Structures are given as structure tokens and as C-alpha cells.
Amino acid sequence: MKQHDTTRARAARRMTRGRALAALALAGAGGAALAATMAERAEARPIPVASTAAAASVDAAVVPAVVQDTLGGRSGKLRARFVSLERTVTFPFLRRLLGDSSARPGVYTVQPAEGARPFSFISLVPFGEKRDGRIGRYRIGFWPAELGKSLRGKYGNPQGFIEVTPDNKDTRVSEHFKLADFLTHDQVRVWPKYLVLDEALVDKLELVLQDLRARGYDAKRLHVMSGFRTPQYNANGGETAGRADLSRHQYGDAADVWVENGAGRMADLNRDGRVDTRDAAILAEAADRVERAHPELAGGVGIYRANRAHGPFVHIDVRGSRARWGHA
């Protein structure tokens, strides 16, 4: 009985710690009111939760660089944030949130409140863990910057990698997307796999989906045909025709998508009885509107025609500058 009570006490402490940590994180990202409510529900004994005054001081330093509202992003649909060692140094509340866990790769999920959706903090494997173009048995390759190429813009090496396992691959990064949706399509039997993914891309995709629905389109979900591509796969894997050497897919901030309503191909969005680039153009126009509303999410939008391997689709990225190609 004593051992059982001890186990229950430990479980209660973990739950309390999770709620308090989530409150601290939300306070640091601008959700001070929600954080205060969550803090009231968590006992203060295991760890102290930031007071409203403390939350405000953290808020002033963190909000401009992280997110202007809450951890849910601009769309309100994000369900995870990615944490690198550099990020915990820049934003001290993350180090307080994760403690020593910030140095250990993994998915740390908290339940903010009873009945609320779980939220995950994903600690990255440092880029320096890659040796000879791989981590463990997983082949990754080399980014242009590693090969001595001098490039302007967002072409530096990634900060780190999300370690994806059979156990965590279905972790929600947002309401409609999972880690597995963005994995490179190779090395099927090799685990763990390693993923580079930009939160801003996920946020933009959620906003595109919201835009389509707000205009009456039947858009149940966006299917990710291609998300992150390791440099070695981008160069040699699958159908390489038409791929750019400096593809944004290698940097985790691009996805090739279509609106998928259960048929395994682009939906007939304009209801003309055909599925073609005119349907893809509707998706591209939604991405345009999202960029106009959120200039910080500027990037590439490209329309692609169907071929023998796939139907029409749209490339969407968050490279930081506007780029357009393809047409209906």
C-alpha cells in the first residue's frame, strides 16, 4: 500500500509539474491571463509558477521574437514548439520550462488543463551530432554551407534535428499535422529518423486551410506530398527531375501539398467535375491571402501540373521573401 501511495504521489507531482510548466511557458509567450488561470489549478509546492508581474517581465522580452499571441501561433492551431540549445539561451523561460531536458532530445508533452489538448515541447538533436553525413544509421548528407558554398539568405545549416521514432511519429505539431507528415520518404526501415521542420511553415499551412474554409471550400485537410528532404535524398532520391539544388525542402520550411478530402488526390475545389491546375490555383490564392495578412510568413508559392506519379499540387514555403512560379 505504501509503495502504491508513493507511485500515486509521484504521478500527481508529475501532473502538477506539467501544468505549472505549461503555465510558465504560456506566460513567457504572451498568454499571461491563461497562464494565471492554469497556475491557480496547479499546486505551488513542486515548483513555483511565475506571478503575473514576473510573467509580464518575461513577456516583454520574449513576445516580439517568438509569437505575438500564445504558443498556438498565428493560426492558434500549433500543438508543439521546437527547442534548441540556442533557443533556450536566447529565451530563458524555455530553460526554466525544460530544465535539464533542454539538453536531451525528445518530445515532452504537457496537459495544460483538464480537458485541454496536450502541448508538446520537442528538444532538438544538435546539428553537430551529425557525423560523416549521418546520425546513427540514418543517412542525411551535407548542406551547401557545409561544403563551403557562400550563400546569402536562409541557407545556413539547420540548428538541429527532431528525432522521430515509431513511438513519437504521430505527435501532433498542429491540429491537422503530425511529425510523420513531414518526414523524408526514404530509409523506411531505419529508425530513428531525423527531421528539420520550421514552425512557421506549419502555422502557414494551418492558416491556408482556415482561409479556404472561410471562403466556403470543402477543405478537410492538406495532404503533404513532400515535406523535409535530406540533402542526400534531394540530390539522389525518388524522382529528382525539376528539383532545385538549393531546395527549401532541405531547410524544413517548404511543403508540397494538395487539398485532400479522401480521394488521395487534389479535391475538385471549383466543382467543375475535373481535377487540374485550376483547383491548385485556388489553393495558391489562399496562400497569397495568408501572406498579405501575415507578411512575416512570406515565401514561395508554386503551382505544379499533374503527371503519371501524382495529381496537381502547390509548393508553399516560408523562405522570407516572395517568390511565385507556375500557373493554372
N, C-alpha and C positions, 0 to 999 in steps of 0.2 A: 504493500500500500504506500509506503514511504517513497519507494522508487517511482511508483506511478504518479504520486503527487509532484515529485521533483520534475518528472518529464512534462507534466502539465504546466508547471511553473515556468519551465524553460520555453515552452511553446508560447505561453502568454507573454513572456518577455520579448520573444522574437516578434510577435504580432504588434506589441506596443512599440518596439523599436522601429518596425517598418512604418507604422502610422506616423510616428514622430519624425522619422527621416523624410517621409514624403511631405510632411508639413514644412520642414525646413527647406526642402528643395523648392516647393511652390512659393515660399516666401522669397527665396533668392531669385526666382524668375518672374516675380511681379504679382503672384497670386496671394498677397498678404492677407486679404479677408478670408479666402478659403483656407489658408494655412492656419489662421487663428481658430477657425471652426474645428479643423482637424486636430489641432493641438489640445483643444478642450476635451476631445474624445480620448486622447492618449494620456496615460498616467505619466507623471513627471519623474518618477523615480528612476527608470532605467537610463534615460538621457534627457537633459533639459532641452526644451524646444524654444526656438528664438521667440522673444517677445515681439509685440507689434513694433516697438521702437527699433529693436535690433533688426527686424525684417526690413524696415524702411531703409536703414543704412545700407544693408546688403543690396536691396532693390536698386538704389541709386547707382551703384557701381556695376551691377550685372545686367540690368534690363536692356540698356542700349545695345549691348553686344550679343545677347542671347535671343530674347524674344520679347515683344512688346506687351504680351498679354500673359499667358501661362505656358506651362510645359507642353500644352496641346498644340502649340504653333499657331500660325495664322488661320489655318483651317479649323483648329480646335479638335482635330482628329488624330494627332500624333499619340502614340501609346508607348514610345520609347525615346530615350536620348542616349547618344553615344559619348563615352567619356574616355579621353586620352589623358596621359600624364600631363601633357602640356596644358590641357584644358583645366585640370584641377589646380594647376599653379596659377593660371590666369583668373579662374573663378573659385576663390577659396571655399565658397559654400559647398562645392562639389566634393572637396576633400573632407569637409566636415560630414557631408552626407554619406560618403562611401568608406571613409577611414582607410584602413589598410587595403580594402577591397579594390581601391583605385589602381593598385599595382598588380592586381591579379585578374587576368582576363576572365570574363564570364558574364552571364546575364543575371542581374539582381532585380528581382521583381518585388514590388511592394503593393499592398492593398490599401489605398489611401483612406477609405472609409467603408463601412458596411454597405454592401450593395453597389459600390462603385467599381468601375472597370480597373483591373490591375494596370500598373505602370511599371515599365522596366528601364533600368539603367544598365547599359551594356558597356563594360570596360574593355578597351581595345588591346589587342596584342601589339606591342610596339613594332614599328617598321623595321627596326634593327634586328628583330628576331629572324628575319628572312636571311637565309644563307644559301649561296650558290643558286639563287633563283627559286628557292622553295622554302616552305616551312614543313618540317617533317617529310611526309611522303607527298604532300600536295605541291604540285608544280605551279609556279606563279609567273616567273620570268622577270624581266627588268624594265623599269620605266625609263623613258628617254633621258631624264635628268641623271639617272644612274650611269648612263652610257656616255656622259659628258656633253650632251647636247645643250646648248644655251638657248633657252626659250623664254619668251615673255608671257605674262598672264598666269593662269591657273594650271601650270604644267609641272609643278614640283612633285616630289614624292608624297604619297599619302602619309598621314600621321600614324596610321596603324590599321589593323585588320580586326574585323569581327570574326571570332572563332565560332563556326557553325557546326553543330553536332546533330546526330539523329534525334537527340532529346530536346534541343532548343530550336530546331529549324522552323518550327511553326509559331515561334514567338511573334506576337503582333508588334510591328513597328508603327502601325497606324490602324485605324478602324477597318480598312479594306486591304491592307498589305501585310505580308509576313516576310521574315528574313529569307525564306526559301524562294520567294518570288524573284529575288534579285541575284541569285547565285549564277555563276558561270556554268554553262551547260557542258561540262566535261568531267572526266575522272569520277564517274558515277559511283564507283565502289570505294573511293578514298574518303576517309573521314579522320579528323575533322577537315572541313573546307574553310577557306578564308575569303572574306568578303569586304570590299570597300563600298561604303554607301553614305551618301550625303543626305542629312535630314531634310535639307531644303528641297531636294528632289521629291521626296515622299510627300512633303507638305504641298508642293505644287501640284502633284498628281491628285491629291485629295481635293484641292481647290478646283481643278479642272472637272472632276466628277461632280462637285457641287454646282458648278456653273451649268453643266449640261442638264442636270435635273431641274435647276431653277427655271430653265427655258423649255421645260416640258418634254425633253428627250427621255426615252426609256433607256437609262444607263444604269444597269445593275452593278457593274464593276468594270474596272480596267484590267485587261489581261496584259501582263508583262511578258512580251515575247523574248526580249533580251534586256537584261539589266547590266550588272557589273560583268566586265570581261577582263580576265587577267591579261597582261601584256602578251604572254606566250599564246593564249587562245586567240586573242585579237589578230595575231600575226599568222597563226597556223591552223586554228581550229574551225571546224564546220565550213560553211560557205563564206569564204573570205572576200569574194568579189565585191567591190564597192566600199570596203571598209577603209577608213582613214587611219594612217599610221599614228596620228595623234588623237584617235577617237576619244571622245569624252566618256565613253563606256569604261575605259580603263581607270578613270578617276572617280567612278561611283556616283557621278552626278548626271547620268543620262539613262533613259529607258525608251525602248521601242514598244509602243502599246497600241491596243485597239479596244473599243468598247465591246465587251463580250456578255451576251445575255443567255448563254447556254448552248450556242451552236458551234462553239470552238472556232469562231472567226468573227471579223468585224460585223457589228449589228447594222441592219438596214436603217440608219438613223433618219434619212429623209423619206423613208417609206415609199420609195418608187419601185419596189419589187426587185431591186438589184443591189448588190454589194460591190461598191467600187470606190474610186478616189473621191467622189463627191461626198461619200459618207466620212471618209478620212478628213476631208476639208472641214467638216462640221466640228470634228474633234480638234483640229488645228486652230480653228477660230476661237474655240473655248480657251485654248492655251494662250492665244493672243489677248483675250479679255483679262485673263488672270494676270498677265504681265503688266497690262495697263493699270490694273488695280494695285499691283504689288511690283513696282519696278525693281526692287531688290532681288526678285526671282527671275530676272531677265536671262534669256538663254536661246538656244537653238530650237526651232520647230521645223521639222521637215516631213513632207508627205511622200509616201512610197506606194507604188503600184503593186498589185498582186502578181505573183509568179507561181510556178509549179509547187513551190515549197510552202507558200503562205499567202494569205489574203492581204489587202491593203492595210497599212498601219501608219502611225505617226511617231516620229522621233521627237522626244521632249527632253531638254536638259536645262541646267541652271549654271551655265558657264560664266555668267556675269555680264555678258554683252549680247545684244540682239543679233540673231542670225536666222535667215529663212531660206528654204530651198524646196523644190518640188511644187507641183500644182495639181489641181483636180482635172 
